[in-house]
Amino acid sequence: MSEYRMIDLEEEKNELGRIEISPEVIEVISGLAASEVDGVYSLRGNFAADVAERLGKKNHGKGVKVELLEDGVKIDISLLLNYGVSVPEVAREVQTNIQQALQTMTSIAIQSINVHILGIQLEIQDEVEQV
């Protein structure tokens, strides 16, 4: 299956024509839904995405991989979490938030949402001692 294939919404065909959704749209919706969850520090993309973001190009689909399958869409998302949160609870909440966002906005079939926790971000506090 090609990653660049469009998702054709069969149930949304009408007399005006077809409705297709690009996989990049699924990446953006999934990335934004994941970043809304408390406990998520950031999405983790590849080296090229990180460099592009530092040069000013915001990539809302960073850290999200969408694979189009016969029976739905498979989503893999890579995250950094804040220190002190419950990893399983935050991961489940990310899955739920992505599922709800995609169902509401696109009504596509979802086969799986796989959450990959790549690290924990420690809070660094600059405490200045007063003399």
Phi and psi in degrees as GROMACS dihedral restraints (atoms count N, CA, C in turn):
[ dihedral_restraints ]
;  ai    aj    ak    al  type     phi  dphi    fc
    3     4     5     6     1   -83.0    20    10
    4     5     6     7     1   138.0    20    10
    6     7     8     9     1   -72.7    20    10
    7     8     9    10     1   -17.4    20    10
    9    10    11    12     1   -98.0    20    10
   10    11    12    13     1     8.8    20    10
   12    13    14    15     1   -72.6    20    10
   13    14    15    16     1   148.2    20    10
   15    16    17    18     1   -84.7    20    10
   16    17    18    19     1   151.0    20    10
   18    19    20    21     1   -91.7    20    10
   19    20    21    22     1   117.2    20    10
   21    22    23    24     1   -94.4    20    10
   22    23    24    25     1   119.5    20    10
   24    25    26    27     1   -84.7    20    10
   25    26    27    28     1    93.2    20    10
   27    28    29    30     1   -56.3    20    10
   28    29    30    31     1   -44.1    20    10
   30    31    32    33     1   -72.8    20    10
   31    32    33    34     1    -9.2    20    10
   33    34    35    36     1  -102.3    20    10
   34    35    36    37     1    11.1    20    10
   36    37    38    39     1   -69.4    20    10
   37    38    39    40     1   141.2    20    10
   39    40    41    42     1  -146.8    20    10
   40    41    42    43     1  -173.0    20    10
   42    43    44    45     1   -67.9    20    10
   43    44    45    46     1   -15.8    20    10
   45    46    47    48     1   -86.3    20    10
   46    47    48    49     1   -21.0    20    10
   48    49    50    51     1   140.5    20    10
   49    50    51    52     1  -165.2    20    10
   51    52    53    54     1   -94.9    20    10
   52    53    54    55     1   159.5    20    10
   54    55    56    57     1  -119.8    20    10
   55    56    57    58     1   124.2    20    10
   57    58    59    60     1  -123.2    20    10
   58    59    60    61     1   147.6    20    10
   60    61    62    63     1  -125.2    20    10
   61    62    63    64     1   130.5    20    10
   63    64    65    66     1   -74.8    20    10
   64    65    66    67     1   145.1    20    10
   66    67    68    69     1   -58.1    20    10
   67    68    69    70     1   -28.5    20    10
   69    70    71    72     1   -64.0    20    10
   70    71    72    73     1   -32.0    20    10
   72    73    74    75     1   -65.9    20    10
   73    74    75    76     1   -41.0    20    10
   75    76    77    78     1   -63.3    20    10
   76    77    78    79     1   -39.5    20    10
   78    79    80    81     1   -62.2    20    10
   79    80    81    82     1   -45.6    20    10
   81    82    83    84     1   -65.4    20    10
   82    83    84    85     1   -46.1    20    10
   84    85    86    87     1   -61.1    20    10
   85    86    87    88     1   -44.2    20    10
   87    88    89    90     1   -64.5    20    10
   88    89    90    91     1   -43.1    20    10
   90    91    92    93     1   -63.5    20    10
   91    92    93    94     1   -43.6    20    10
   93    94    95    96     1   -67.3    20    10
   94    95    96    97     1   -40.0    20    10
   96    97    98    99     1   -63.6    20    10
   97    98    99   100     1   -39.9    20    10
   99   100   101   102     1   -68.3    20    10
  100   101   102   103     1   -40.1    20    10
  102   103   104   105     1   -70.0    20    10
  103   104   105   106     1   -16.2    20    10
  105   106   107   108     1   -77.1    20    10
  106   107   108   109     1   -15.8    20    10
  108   109   110   111     1   -77.0    20    10
  109   110   111   112     1   132.1    20    10
  111   112   113   114     1   -63.2    20    10
  112   113   114   115     1   134.4    20    10
  114   115   116   117     1   104.7    20    10
  115   116   117   118     1   -17.2    20    10
  117   118   119   120     1   -85.6    20    10
  118   119   120   121     1   121.4    20    10
  120   121   122   123     1   -80.9    20    10
  121   122   123   124     1   -50.7    20    10
  123   124   125   126     1  -165.6    20    10
  124   125   126   127     1   165.5    20    10
  126   127   128   129     1   -88.3    20    10
  127   128   129   130     1   147.8    20    10
  129   130   131   132     1  -114.2    20    10
  130   131   132   133     1   111.9    20    10
  132   133   134   135     1   -96.6    20    10
  133   134   135   136     1  -167.5    20    10
  135   136   137   138     1   -88.5    20    10
  136   137   138   139     1   179.8    20    10
  138   139   140   141     1   -60.2    20    10
  139   140   141   142     1   -44.5    20    10
  141   142   143   144     1   -62.4    20    10
  142   143   144   145     1   -40.7    20    10
  144   145   146   147     1   -65.7    20    10
  145   146   147   148     1   -39.0    20    10
  147   148   149   150     1   -65.0    20    10
  148   149   150   151     1   -41.7    20    10
  150   151   152   153     1   -65.5    20    10
  151   152   153   154     1   -44.9    20    10
  153   154   155   156     1   -61.0    20    10
  154   155   156   157     1   -38.9    20    10
  156   157   158   159     1   -67.4    20    10
  157   158   159   160     1   -36.8    20    10
  159   160   161   162     1   -68.8    20    10
  160   161   162   163     1   -24.3    20    10
  162   163   164   165     1   -86.9    20    10
  163   164   165   166     1     4.7    20    10
  165   166   167   168     1   105.9    20    10
  166   167   168   169     1    -3.4    20    10
  168   169   170   171     1   -91.4    20    10
  169   170   171   172     1   109.2    20    10
  171   172   173   174     1   -76.6    20    10
  172   173   174   175     1   128.8    20    10
  174   175   176   177     1  -121.1    20    10
  175   176   177   178     1   100.2    20    10
  177   178   179   180     1   -74.2    20    10
  178   179   180   181     1   -14.6    20    10
  180   181   182   183     1   -94.8    20    10
  181   182   183   184     1     7.2    20    10
  183   184   185   186     1   -59.9    20    10
  184   185   186   187     1   133.6    20    10
  186   187   188   189     1    83.3    20    10
  187   188   189   190     1     6.0    20    10
  189   190   191   192     1  -119.8    20    10
  190   191   192   193     1   130.0    20    10
  192   193   194   195     1  -120.1    20    10
  193   194   195   196     1   127.9    20    10
  195   196   197   198     1  -112.4    20    10
  196   197   198   199     1   129.4    20    10
  198   199   200   201     1  -121.3    20    10
  199   200   201   202     1   126.6    20    10
  201   202   203   204     1   -88.9    20    10
  202   203   204   205     1   121.8    20    10
  204   205   206   207     1  -117.9    20    10
  205   206   207   208     1   170.1    20    10
  207   208   209   210     1   -60.9    20    10
  208   209   210   211     1   -38.2    20    10
  210   211   212   213     1  -105.3    20    10
  211   212   213   214     1    19.0    20    10
  213   214   215   216     1   143.1    20    10
  214   215   216   217     1  -166.0    20    10
  216   217   218   219     1  -108.0    20    10
  217   218   219   220     1   136.1    20    10
  219   220   221   222     1  -107.4    20    10
  220   221   222   223     1   128.0    20    10
  222   223   224   225     1  -118.8    20    10
  223   224   225   226     1   130.2    20    10
  225   226   227   228     1  -117.2    20    10
  226   227   228   229     1   127.2    20    10
  228   229   230   231     1  -128.5    20    10
  229   230   231   232     1   134.1    20    10
  231   232   233   234     1  -111.6    20    10
  232   233   234   235     1   128.7    20    10
  234   235   236   237     1  -132.0    20    10
  235   236   237   238     1   157.1    20    10
  237   238   239   240     1  -111.5    20    10
  238   239   240   241     1   136.0    20    10
  240   241   242   243     1  -109.0    20    10
  241   242   243   244     1   159.9    20    10
  243   244   245   246     1   -74.1    20    10
  244   245   246   247     1   147.7    20    10
  246   247   248   249     1   -65.4    20    10
  247   248   249   250     1   137.8    20    10
  249   250   251   252     1    97.0    20    10
  250   251   252   253     1    -6.4    20    10
  252   253   254   255     1   -88.1    20    10
  253   254   255   256     1   159.6    20    10
  255   256   257   258     1   -79.6    20    10
  256   257   258   259     1   112.2    20    10
  258   259   260   261     1   -58.8    20    10
  259   260   261   262     1   -49.5    20    10
  261   262   263   264     1   -61.8    20    10
  262   263   264   265     1   -39.0    20    10
  264   265   266   267     1   -66.1    20    10
  265   266   267   268     1   -44.0    20    10
  267   268   269   270     1   -66.0    20    10
  268   269   270   271     1   -41.4    20    10
  270   271   272   273     1   -61.7    20    10
  271   272   273   274     1   -43.0    20    10
  273   274   275   276     1   -64.5    20    10
  274   275   276   277     1   -40.2    20    10
  276   277   278   279     1   -66.5    20    10
  277   278   279   280     1   -35.6    20    10
  279   280   281   282     1   -62.9    20    10
  280   281   282   283     1   -46.5    20    10
  282   283   284   285     1   -58.6    20    10
  283   284   285   286     1   -46.3    20    10
  285   286   287   288     1   -64.0    20    10
  286   287   288   289     1   -44.0    20    10
  288   289   290   291     1   -64.7    20    10
  289   290   291   292     1   -41.1    20    10
  291   292   293   294     1   -64.7    20    10
  292   293   294   295     1   -45.8    20    10
  294   295   296   297     1   -58.8    20    10
  295   296   297   298     1   -47.5    20    10
  297   298   299   300     1   -63.6    20    10
  298   299   300   301     1   -42.3    20    10
  300   301   302   303     1   -64.1    20    10
  301   302   303   304     1   -44.2    20    10
  303   304   305   306     1   -68.9    20    10
  304   305   306   307     1   -38.7    20    10
  306   307   308   309     1   -65.6    20    10
  307   308   309   310     1   -41.8    20    10
  309   310   311   312     1   -68.6    20    10
  310   311   312   313     1   -44.0    20    10
  312   313   314   315     1   -88.9    20    10
  313   314   315   316     1   -27.1    20    10
  315   316   317   318     1  -128.2    20    10
  316   317   318   319     1   -24.4    20    10
  318   319   320   321     1    55.8    20    10
  319   320   321   322     1    31.7    20    10
  321   322   323   324     1   -83.2    20    10
  322   323   324   325     1   158.2    20    10
  324   325   326   327     1   -79.8    20    10
  325   326   327   328     1   131.6    20    10
  327   328   329   330     1  -109.5    20    10
  328   329   330   331     1   122.9    20    10
  330   331   332   333     1   -83.3    20    10
  331   332   333   334     1   -48.6    20    10
  333   334   335   336     1  -157.4    20    10
  334   335   336   337     1   153.5    20    10
  336   337   338   339     1  -126.4    20    10
  337   338   339   340     1   106.7    20    10
  339   340   341   342     1  -100.9    20    10
  340   341   342   343     1   124.0    20    10
  342   343   344   345     1  -104.8    20    10
  343   344   345   346     1   125.1    20    10
  345   346   347   348     1  -113.1    20    10
  346   347   348   349     1   114.8    20    10
  348   349   350   351     1   -91.1    20    10
  349   350   351   352     1   113.7    20    10
  351   352   353   354     1   -97.6    20    10
  352   353   354   355     1   -10.8    20    10
  354   355   356   357     1   178.2    20    10
  355   356   357   358     1   172.3    20    10
  357   358   359   360     1  -122.0    20    10
  358   359   360   361     1   132.0    20    10
  360   361   362   363     1   -95.1    20    10
  361   362   363   364     1   120.5    20    10
  363   364   365   366     1   -83.9    20    10
  364   365   366   367     1   140.0    20    10
  366   367   368   369     1   -77.3    20    10
  367   368   369   370     1   127.6    20    10
  369   370   371   372     1  -106.6    20    10
  370   371   372   373     1   117.9    20    10
  372   373   374   375     1  -109.1    20    10
  373   374   375   376     1   129.0    20    10
  375   376   377   378     1   -92.7    20    10
  376   377   378   379     1   100.1    20    10
  378   379   380   381     1  -100.3    20    10
  379   380   381   382     1   124.4    20    10
  381   382   383   384     1  -101.9    20    10
  382   383   384   385     1   121.6    20    10
  384   385   386   387     1   -80.4    20    10
  385   386   387   388     1   131.7    20    10
  387   388   389   390     1   -94.8    20    10
  388   389   390   391     1   136.9    20    10
